[in-house]
């Protein structure tokens, strides 16, 4: 028996080795059908015979630029983060596995249409070939990528809807069988409100308002820096798309082809709901009430591995599902199931098909797939159309229920009743004013008086909530014409900050009304009194305003029912004068303690620094950095620039905001300019690690090389995947 097992083992090894050799030969053969041209900024232009060839090359090129981020995104998405980050990431992994297990992801891959499977295969092959040809690269965890992995990455940006499911609530449920404490929930919401806003800007301008007569599109996502690379993917099967790709995705998420352009902004559309389930035990089995019947709660086990020291340990969790979705937490002493869009096959198809559309008709038909759940879309094309889609996946609900709160899952009337058609969703096509804007703001001001009307739609389709960026964009677009690519770039960096109109005037008003203990504030108040509410590297007023607004958000007493914009306006008009002056006095003290003076120009405080290729950047006040004149999107800056963490530095170092930005003109030939925060490469040794940083700070965009003759003129390297350069 011992010799039999040895024989079987030898046979298995031989089979595996032959299989590996066959696979490697397949990679090498496919690589010959792929050409990568790196331009003078390191942007990869990938040319393949088939779409699958191009995807193979696209993932290979992404790994060349930043394998660290490619791997990290999939470690997170497939629920294996705790294996490298330890116990703190257990509930992130559990969340991923509650919505889809590896087995389900594999089944989704197997059930995909042949063309999509071929792209998933090419995705895995491109990364694995990179690892094979770069043995010096040591993955943190994933030494082999599989074609089912993109099923976790199906609908756009990394994270997407699932990140809105609180891991803190999951933890409270699994560790104490309770809801997260109300006080803790309140503090979490307050902290979230103070963060640098997520989101993006999209602006489309019709030809009758442009100098050339061609439509323009601003693609301006606000993400964490280095979150996406800039790529160009071309095949002989009709693919020719340029734009931003989230590391590890095989479709261009925000970008354009020769005929159409698409820009996604985070949506206020309600696409997720929570259902409180009434669960009882019957014959030893959990059952939940649904109308007049009892249904079995689907139970299973989820294993989560986590690192503890040098050991890998495992926790086993019971998992519960109803027809609404997985049980994720508790509310009102009941189990809560979370429902969201979860159709990875269809969502992946839509994300890829989007990039190959050649006009509005095809783009609109693609939107009928209705799986783009977390985004609005601002659109422009070479036919002269501009359009706006507010959301895409929108469940129908009974409006007698308040879906902003968990609803009674035992009542069948609360169930989703299918999906709204695209025609029923909030949208715009060629409004007469000639422009569309969405800055994560209300869709009901997207095109002035030609905007959709709130009363025409169910309440859950959108919050009617404006923000300072939306107000700013409207003021810059109204009654303007003669737009060009360069003028739209200038508009997208306009320095005015509407958030400070009432906030600063209210502070000055409080000072003027005071008659004691405020003399030390006289000079800084005079600085703000004369400030033009515009950000710049040299502005001391900008420094004072930023620190004051930030402290107001943190310590100011503002009604909980207000949005951040409403809160800032409230504090400038209705808060007690003494509170305003006390907070401003704290600001002056903080600046003097940190910098020795409050008279510090904004560019001396607000900096760009990239020291290494880490996902969470390290910052150091004693090392070189670049002055940045941009400001937080919280204050209405369209060119958003802000921090989510500080690493105990005194200066402020940007971590998110303007990342990839492009302005596109659609005519007989497409034209575009773009910029990246930093550069294309995540390797400090690369000349493209930071080669765009100063141009980014100075708003000097580069010309996009779209047509192959232009790409070749700017070619720095031309090679096939696997070739040593």
Residue pairs with C-beta under 8 A, 6 or more apart in sequence:
23 128
24 132
26 125
27 125
27 128
27 129
27 132
27 722
28 722
30 52
30 53
30 56
30 122
30 125
30 129
31 56
31 57
31 60
31 129
31 720
31 721
31 722
32 720
33 48
33 49
33 50
33 53
34 46
34 47
34 48
34 53
34 54
34 56
34 57
34 60
34 720
34 721
35 46
35 47
35 48
35 57
35 718
35 719
35 720
36 44
36 45
36 46
36 47
36 57
36 60
36 61
36 717
36 718
36 719
36 720
36 721
37 44
37 45
37 47
37 711
37 712
37 715
37 717
37 718
38 44
38 45
38 715
38 716
38 717
38 718
39 45
39 705
39 711
39 714
39 715
39 716
40 714
40 716
41 230
41 676
41 679
41 680
41 688
41 691
41 692
41 702
42 65
42 679
42 680
42 681
42 686
42 687
42 688
42 691
42 716
43 230
43 231
43 232
43 680
43 705
44 57
44 58
44 61
44 64
44 65
44 231
44 232
44 680
45 231
45 232
45 234
45 705
45 708
45 711
46 54
46 57
46 58
46 61
46 231
46 232
46 233
46 234
47 54
47 57
47 234
47 235
47 708
48 54
48 55
48 56
48 57
48 234
48 235
48 236
49 235
49 236
50 118
50 235
50 236
50 237
51 115
51 118
51 119
51 235
51 237
51 239
52 118
52 119
52 121
52 122
53 122
53 235
54 233
54 234
54 235
54 239
55 119
55 122
55 123
55 126
55 233
55 250
56 122
56 123
56 125
56 126
56 129
56 721
57 126
57 721
58 126
58 231
58 233
58 245
58 250
59 70
59 122
59 123
59 126
59 127
59 130
59 248
59 250
60 126
60 127
60 129
60 130
60 721
60 722
61 231
61 721
62 70
62 229
62 231
62 245
62 247
62 248
63 70
63 126
63 127
63 130
63 131
63 134
63 137
64 130
65 229
65 680
65 681
65 682
65 683
66 226
66 229
66 247
66 613
66 681
66 682
66 683
67 130
67 137
67 139
68 613
68 614
68 615
68 682
69 226
69 227
69 247
69 248
69 615
69 682
70 127
70 247
70 248
71 139
71 140
71 141
71 142
71 248
72 140
72 247
72 615
73 153
73 158
73 246
73 247
73 248
74 142
74 145
74 149
74 152
74 153
74 248
75 81
75 83
75 84
75 140
75 141
75 142
76 92
76 96
76 158
77 96
77 149
77 152
77 153
77 158
78 96
78 102
78 105
78 149
78 152
79 92
79 93
79 94
79 95
79 96
79 97
79 304
80 93
80 141
80 142
80 305
81 89
81 92
81 93
82 88
82 89
82 90
82 92
82 93
82 304
82 305
82 306
82 307
83 141
83 305
83 306
83 307
83 312
84 140
84 141
84 307
85 307
86 306
86 307
86 308
87 306
87 308
89 306
90 304
90 306
90 315
91 167
91 168
91 170
91 171
91 174
92 167
93 304
93 306
94 167
94 170
94 174
94 302
94 304
94 317
95 162
95 165
95 167
95 170
95 328
96 152
96 162
97 302
97 304
97 319
98 170
98 302
98 319
98 326
98 328
99 162
99 325
99 326
99 340
99 342
100 108
100 151
100 152
100 342
100 344
101 302
102 148
105 148
105 149
105 151
105 152
105 344
106 146
106 148
108 148
108 151
108 344
108 345
109 117
109 120
109 147
109 148
109 151
110 117
111 345
112 120
112 345
112 348
113 345
113 349
116 345
116 348
116 349
116 352
117 147
119 150
119 250
119 352
120 147
120 148
120 149
120 150
120 151
120 250
120 348
121 147
122 250
123 145
123 147
123 149
123 150
123 250
124 145
124 146
124 147
124 149
126 721
127 145
128 144
128 145
129 721
129 722
130 137
130 721
131 137
131 139
131 143
131 144
133 721
133 722
150 249
150 250
150 348
151 344
151 345
151 348
152 344
153 246
153 248
153 249
154 343
154 344
154 345
154 347
154 348
154 351
154 371
155 161
155 341
155 344
155 347
155 348
155 351
155 371
155 372
155 373
155 374
156 246
156 253
156 264
156 351
156 372
156 374
156 375
157 223
157 246
157 253
157 264
157 374
158 227
158 246
158 247
158 248
160 373
160 374
161 271
161 272
161 340
161 341
161 373
161 374
162 340
164 272
165 272
165 328
165 338
165 340
166 180
166 188
166 328
166 329
168 180
168 184
168 188
169 179
169 180
169 328
169 329
169 330
170 328
170 329
172 178
172 179
172 180
172 181
172 329
172 330
173 179
173 327
173 328
173 329
173 330
173 335
174 317
177 330
178 330
179 329
179 330
179 331
179 332
179 333
180 188
180 329
193 553
193 564
193 567
194 550
194 553
194 554
195 644
196 632
196 633
196 634
196 640
196 642
196 643
196 644
196 655
196 656
196 657
197 222
197 440
197 467
197 564
197 632
197 633
197 634
197 640
197 642
198 222
198 223
198 266
198 440
198 656
199 222
199 265
199 266
199 439
199 440
199 633
200 220
200 221
200 222
200 223
200 254
200 263
200 264
200 265
200 266
200 439
200 440
201 218
201 220
201 222
201 265
201 437
201 438
201 439
201 469
201 473
201 492
201 638
202 217
202 218
202 219
202 220
202 263
202 264
202 265
202 376
202 377
202 378
202 436
202 437
202 438
202 439
203 216
203 217
203 218
203 220
203 378
203 435
203 436
203 437
203 473
203 477
203 488
203 491
203 492
204 215
204 216
204 217
204 218
204 263
204 378
204 379
204 380
204 386
204 387
204 388
204 435
204 436
205 215
205 216
205 217
205 380
205 386
205 434
205 435
205 477
205 483
205 488
206 215
206 384
206 386
206 430
206 434
206 435
207 213
207 214
207 215
207 384
208 434
208 481
209 434
209 435
209 480
209 481
209 482
209 483
210 216
210 481
210 482
210 483
210 484
210 665
211 482
211 483
211 484
212 484
212 665
212 667
213 667
214 382
214 384
214 665
214 666
214 667
215 380
215 381
215 382
215 384
215 385
215 386
215 665
215 666
216 380
216 483
216 484
216 485
216 488
216 663
216 664
216 665
216 666
217 256
217 261
217 263
217 378
217 379
217 380
217 386
217 663
217 664
217 666
218 263
218 488
218 491
218 492
218 661
218 662
218 663
219 243
219 244
219 254
219 255
219 256
219 261
219 263
219 660
219 661
219 662
219 663
219 664
220 263
220 492
220 638
220 658
220 661
221 228
221 244
221 254
221 263
221 264
221 659
221 660
221 661
222 633
222 640
222 656
222 657
222 658
222 659
223 656
223 659
224 644
224 655
224 656
224 659
225 610
225 617
225 654
225 655
225 656
225 657
225 659
225 677
225 678
226 610
226 659
226 677
226 678
226 682
227 246
227 247
227 659
228 244
228 245
228 246
228 247
228 253
228 254
228 659
228 660
229 244
229 245
229 247
229 676
229 680
230 243
230 244
230 245
230 660
230 674
230 676
230 680
231 242
231 243
231 244
231 245
231 252
232 241
232 242
232 705
232 706
232 711
233 239
233 240
233 241
233 242
233 252
233 355
234 240
234 708
238 356
239 355
239 356
240 257
240 258
241 251
241 252
241 255
241 256
241 257
241 355
241 356
242 252
242 255
242 256
242 257
242 672
242 704
242 706
243 252
243 253
243 254
243 255
243 256
243 660
243 662
244 252
244 253
244 254
244 255
244 659
244 660
244 662
245 251
245 252
245 253
246 253
249 351
250 352
251 348
251 351
251 352
251 354
251 355
252 355
253 264
253 351
254 262
254 263
254 264
254 660
255 261
255 262
255 355
255 662
256 262
256 662
256 664
256 666
256 670
256 672
257 355
257 356
257 357
257 358
257 670
258 358
258 382
258 669
258 670
258 706
259 357
259 358
259 359
259 381
259 382
259 383
259 666
259 670
260 357
260 358
260 359
260 360
260 363
260 379
260 380
260 381
260 382
260 666
261 379
261 380
261 381
261 664
261 666
262 354
262 363
262 377
262 378
262 379
263 377
263 378
263 379
264 372
264 375
264 376
264 377
264 378
265 375
265 376
265 377
265 378
265 438
265 439
265 440
266 374
266 375
266 376
266 440
267 374
267 375
267 376
267 390
267 391
267 440
267 462
268 440
268 442
268 462
268 463
268 465
269 376
269 390
269 391
269 394
269 426
269 460
269 461
269 462
270 394
270 403
270 404
270 460
270 461
271 340
271 341
271 373
271 374
271 391
271 393
271 394
271 395
272 338
272 339
272 340
273 324
273 338
273 339
273 395
273 397
273 403
273 407
273 416
274 328
274 331
274 336
274 337
274 338
274 339
274 405
274 406
274 407
275 322
275 324
275 325
275 336
275 337
275 338
275 339
275 406
275 407
275 408
275 409
275 414
276 331
276 332
276 334
276 335
276 336
276 406
276 407
276 408
276 409
276 410
277 288
277 289
277 297
277 322
277 324
277 327
277 334
277 335
277 336
277 337
277 409
277 410
278 288
278 289
278 334
278 409
278 410
279 286
279 287
279 288
279 289
279 297
279 334
279 335
280 286
280 287
280 288
280 289
280 294
281 287
282 294
285 296
285 297
286 296
286 297
286 299
286 320
287 294
287 295
287 296
287 297
288 294
288 295
288 297
288 322
288 409
288 410
289 410
290 322
290 323
290 409
290 410
290 412
291 410
291 411
291 412
295 322
295 323
297 320
297 321
297 322
297 327
298 320
298 321
298 322
299 318
299 319
299 320
299 321
300 318
300 319
300 321
301 316
301 317
301 318
301 319
302 316
302 317
302 318
302 319
303 314
303 315
303 316
303 317
304 314
304 315
304 316
304 317
305 312
305 313
305 314
306 312
306 313
306 314
306 315
307 313
319 326
319 327
320 326
320 327
320 335
321 327
321 337
322 337
322 409
324 337
324 338
324 339
324 409
324 415
325 337
325 338
325 339
325 340
325 342
326 337
326 338
327 335
327 336
327 337
328 336
328 337
328 338
329 336
329 338
330 336
331 406
332 406
334 406
336 406
337 409
339 395
339 416
340 373
341 347
341 371
341 373
341 393
343 371
346 369
346 371
347 371
347 372
347 373
349 369
350 366
350 369
350 371
350 372
351 372
353 366
353 369
354 363
354 366
357 363
357 366
359 381
359 382
359 383
359 385
360 379
360 381
360 383
360 385
360 387
360 429
363 379
363 381
363 387
364 422
367 377
367 389
367 392
367 422
368 421
368 422
370 392
370 393
370 394
370 419
370 421
370 422
371 392
371 393
372 391
372 392
372 393
373 391
373 392
373 393
375 391
375 392
376 388
376 389
376 390
376 391
376 438
376 443
377 387
377 388
377 389
377 392
378 386
378 387
378 388
378 436
378 437
378 438
379 385
379 386
379 387
379 388
379 389
380 386
380 387
380 664
380 666
381 666
382 666
382 667
382 668
382 670
385 429
385 430
386 429
386 430
386 431
386 434
386 435
386 436
387 427
387 428
387 429
387 430
387 436
388 427
388 428
388 429
388 436
388 438
388 443
388 446
388 447
389 422
389 425
389 427
390 425
390 426
390 427
390 438
390 443
390 446
390 452
390 461
390 462
391 425
391 426
391 461
391 462
392 422
392 425
393 419
394 419
394 420
394 424
394 425
394 461
395 416
395 417
395 418
395 419
395 420
396 416
396 417
396 418
396 419
396 420
397 403
397 414
397 416
397 417
397 458
397 460
398 413
398 414
398 417
399 458
399 459
399 460
400 413
401 407
401 413
401 414
403 460
404 460
407 414
408 414
420 461
425 461
426 443
426 452
426 457
426 461
426 462
427 452
428 436
428 446
428 447
428 450
428 451
428 452
431 447
431 448
431 450
431 451
432 450
433 447
433 448
433 449
433 450
434 481
435 447
435 477
436 446
436 447
437 446
437 447
437 470
437 473
437 474
437 477
438 446
438 470
439 467
439 469
439 470
439 472
439 473
439 638
440 467
440 469
440 470
441 465
441 466
441 467
441 469
441 470
441 471
441 473
442 462
442 463
442 464
442 465
442 466
442 470
443 451
443 452
443 462
444 451
444 452
444 453
444 454
444 462
444 464
445 451
445 466
445 470
445 474
446 452
448 474
448 478
454 462
454 464
465 563
466 565
467 563
467 564
467 565
467 636
468 497
468 498
468 499
468 565
468 568
468 633
468 634
468 635
468 636
469 633
469 636
469 637
469 638
469 640
471 498
471 636
472 494
472 496
472 497
472 498
472 636
472 637
472 638
473 638
475 496
475 498
476 491
476 494
476 638
477 491
483 491
484 665
485 663
485 664
485 665
485 671
485 672
485 673
486 673
488 663
489 663
489 673
489 699
489 701
490 699
491 638
492 638
492 639
492 661
492 663
493 630
493 638
493 639
493 699
494 638
494 639
495 534
495 535
495 536
495 629
495 631
495 637
496 533
496 534
496 636
497 533
497 534
497 535
497 542
497 545
497 631
497 635
497 636
497 637
498 533
498 635
498 636
499 549
499 565
499 568
499 634
499 635
499 636
500 533
500 545
500 549
500 635
501 533
501 572
502 568
502 569
502 572
502 573
503 545
503 548
503 549
503 552
503 568
503 569
503 571
503 572
504 528
504 531
504 533
504 545
504 548
504 572
505 572
506 571
506 572
506 573
506 575
506 580
507 525
507 528
507 548
507 572
507 580
507 581
507 584
508 525
508 528
508 529
509 577
510 577
510 578
510 580
510 581
511 518
511 521
511 522
511 525
511 581
513 577
514 577
514 581
518 581
518 585
520 585
520 588
521 581
521 584
521 585
521 588
524 544
524 584
524 588
524 598
525 584
527 540
527 541
527 544
527 599
528 541
528 544
528 545
530 541
531 539
531 541
531 542
531 544
531 545
532 541
533 541
533 545
534 542
535 542
535 602
535 629
535 630
535 631
535 635
535 637
536 542
536 602
536 603
536 629
537 601
537 602
537 603
537 606
537 627
537 628
537 629
538 601
538 602
538 603
539 601
539 602
539 629
540 598
540 599
540 600
540 601
540 602
542 602
542 631
543 591
543 598
543 600
543 601
543 602
543 605
544 587
544 591
544 598
545 635
546 602
546 605
546 606
546 631
546 632
546 635
547 587
547 590
547 591
548 583
548 584
548 587
549 568
549 634
549 635
551 583
551 586
551 587
552 558
552 567
552 568
552 571
552 583
553 564
553 567
553 568
553 634
555 583
555 586
556 567
556 571
556 575
556 579
556 583
557 575
557 579
558 567
558 570
558 571
558 575
559 567
559 570
562 570
564 634
571 580
587 598
588 598
591 597
591 598
591 600
592 598
594 650
595 604
595 605
595 650
602 629
602 631
603 627
603 628
603 629
604 627
604 651
605 651
605 652
606 627
606 628
606 629
606 630
606 631
606 641
606 651
606 652
606 654
607 625
607 626
607 627
607 628
607 651
607 652
607 653
607 654
608 625
608 626
608 627
608 628
608 653
608 654
608 677
608 678
608 693
608 696
608 697
609 617
609 619
609 620
609 623
609 624
609 625
609 626
609 653
610 617
610 678
610 689
610 690
610 693
611 617
611 618
611 619
611 620
611 623
611 684
612 618
612 684
613 682
613 683
613 684
613 689
616 645
617 647
617 653
617 655
618 647
619 646
619 647
619 649
619 651
619 653
620 649
621 649
621 650
621 651
625 651
625 653
626 693
626 694
626 697
627 697
628 641
628 654
628 697
629 697
630 637
630 639
630 640
630 641
630 654
630 657
630 658
631 637
631 640
631 641
631 642
632 640
632 641
632 642
632 657
633 640
633 642
633 657
634 642
639 657
639 658
639 699
640 656
640 657
640 658
641 654
641 657
641 658
642 654
642 655
642 656
642 657
643 652
643 653
643 654
643 655
643 656
644 655
644 656
645 655
646 652
646 653
647 653
654 677
657 677
658 675
658 677
658 696
659 676
659 677
660 674
660 675
660 676
660 677
661 674
661 675
661 701
662 672
662 673
662 674
662 675
662 704
663 672
663 673
663 674
663 701
664 670
664 671
664 672
665 671
665 672
669 707
670 706
671 704
671 706
672 703
672 704
672 706
673 701
673 702
673 703
673 704
674 701
674 702
674 704
675 692
675 695
675 696
675 699
675 700
675 701
675 702
676 692
676 696
677 692
677 693
677 696
678 689
678 690
678 692
678 693
678 696
679 686
679 688
679 689
679 690
679 691
679 692
679 693
680 688
680 692
681 688
681 689
682 689
683 689
692 702
695 701
695 702
705 711
705 713
705 714
717 725
719 725
